[in-house]
């Protein structure tokens, strides 16, 4: 097929798909050229014979529901990753501060604070539970 | 169209019910498009669900320049490409399970079905980018520009892909 026919046929395709106009030049070419005339007719034949795949499609609620569930799981995962990243950042900052203080000569004080926390922090748990219960009741 | 915009606004604000309605309204378009591409119902269902997941997650990013269905088809095209890259299972077609349009009389039906089957077989043999362009134009009547946007390629490429498909299909005639 010559370059000219190729170009003309692309233009005919544009006309067929309503993306271009059927100009006089094109029209006279179709009349004179058997190859392009046959191309023009075949465009219609192809359209008529395009298979109609099964289009009795029912909306599957399970697919839609499943998508929302998947999104819920994904969001939860993302939240967990965010929380983990936040925890890691805060923990690193605290550890860094402790390390810095120890380096500055406050090691003894840090150990004392730690002992104090280990002994007394668990004692605050009943109070915390009570506070939470009061909050939930109100 | 007006209703779609109103629902979209609500969906963007996090209204699940509106989003569900929009997805339900577009379900047939996405499913039908993917079914034509894959011709496999199981894979179609999986990708349709993935499309919906992406749509739910990114609904706020949808600017509304095009119709929602166009945006969803664009997502479906990308996911189909990804899926194709991941596995070549899609090529195991189930042509026989798909129904063929019926004609008025029996004789015509036999001839028609034969041509339709040939076209169907050839359609499935096309490289996927070309098949996508052909399906979008012939089944959904998208303009060259819209197809270019969906498939992220210039209009010239869309034209040449369509021309390629037509030339191949003509060889069947």
Interface residues (C-beta under 8 A of the other chain):
Chain A: X9 X10 X13 X14 X17 X19 X39 X42 X43 X45 X46 X47 X49 X50 X51 X52 X53 X54 X55 X57 X59 X60 X63 X64 X66 X67 X68 X70 X71 X74
Chain B: X16 X20 X23 X24 X27 X28 X31 X32 X35 X36 X39 X45 X48 X49 X52 X53 X56 X57 X98 X99 X100 X101 X112 X115 X116 X117 X119 X120 X123 X137 X138 X139 X143 X144 X159 X160 X162 X163 X166 X169 X170 X173
